[in-house]
Amino acid sequence: MLLRESQEDLNNWRGALLRYVQSGHPDLTNRQMALMLVVGQEPAPHTVRGLAARLMVSKPVVTRALNSLAALGVIVRVVDPQDRRSLFVELTRDGQSFLRDFAQIMLAPRSNLI
């Protein structure tokens, strides 16, 4: 049996996930969501190599996830002006809005659980 605190944490996470699914936002994988949160909350610059190291996955895995996020319009790859061979990953305005909305979903009262 789970500890009371663990059960409460799981209930809160379940509620947040249900609200997220009901929100109409795109269904992101855990990997895509982790990338969004790292890019949106950790200091820039973000490169594929750095993101792969941060998530402890391969660069091709990060590239595939970033391709999906770029297709949704929530991230963009920007050429490094210092080294035109390198790309930085940044949130778009829609990506920033997505994270703000997600934060509100996470903080919504449990009474909104359906």
N, C-alpha and C positions, 0 to 999 in steps of 0.2 A: 504494500500500500504506500502511496506517496505521502510525503510530509505535507502538512496543512499548507505551508508556504508554497511548496512546489505545486500543489493543486490549484492554489489561488493564481499563481503565475501562469499556469497552463490555461485556466479559465479566462484570464485577461487576454492571453495570446489568441485563444480560440475566438473570443469576441471580436478582437481586432481583425483577425483573418476573415471572419464572417462579414464584418462591415466593409472590408476591402473588396471582397468578392461581389458584394451587393452594390458597390459604388459605381460600377461601370467602367472603372479604369482597366487598362489592359492587364491580363494575367501575366505577371512576370515570374520567371523561375527564381528560385532562391539565389542562384548565381547572379542573375541579372539584377535582382534587388540589392545584393551585396555590392555589386559594382556601382549602382546608383548611389548608395549610401556612402561608399568610400569616396567617390568623385565629388559628391555633394557636401560631405562633412569633413574630409581630411584635407590638409593643406596641399595646394597644387604646387608644381605641375604633376600631371598624371600621364604616364606612358603605359603602353601595353606591357612592357617588361616589368615596370614597377607594380602594375595592377596584378600581373601574374604572380609576382613574388608575394604581394600582400595577401592574395587569396590562396596561395600555395597550390596553384594549378599551372598548366602549361600555357604558353603564349597563344597557341591555336585555340584553346578553350576560351580564353579571354576574347580573342578576335571574333569568334563566332557569336559570343554573347553581345559584344559591342556592335556587331553588324545588325543584330536583331533590335537593339536599343536605338541605333541610328535610324533604322527603318521606321520605328515608332516616333522618331523626331525628338527624343528626349536627351540624346547626347550628340556631340559633333566632334570630329577629329580636326584639329587645327595644326597647320604646319608651324614648326618651331622656327621663328625668324632667325635664330642664331645658327641653326643647323637644318637646312631645308630637307634633309633626309629623315628627320625625326618628326613624329606627330605627338601632339598632346591631346588628351581626352578631356572634354569639358561638358558640363550640362548646358542644354539649351534653355531658353526661357520656359518652354513647356516642361523640361526636366525639373527645373527649379519649382515650378508650380505643382508638378506631380509630387515632389517630396514634401512641399508644404501641405498639400491635401492629405498625403499619407500620414503625416504627423498629426493632423486633426483627427483622422480616422483612429489612430492609435490612442489618442487622448479622450475620445468620445466616452461619455458615461456608459457603464455597463447596461443601463436601462434600455439602451438602443439595440440590445441584442435581439435578434429575431430567430 
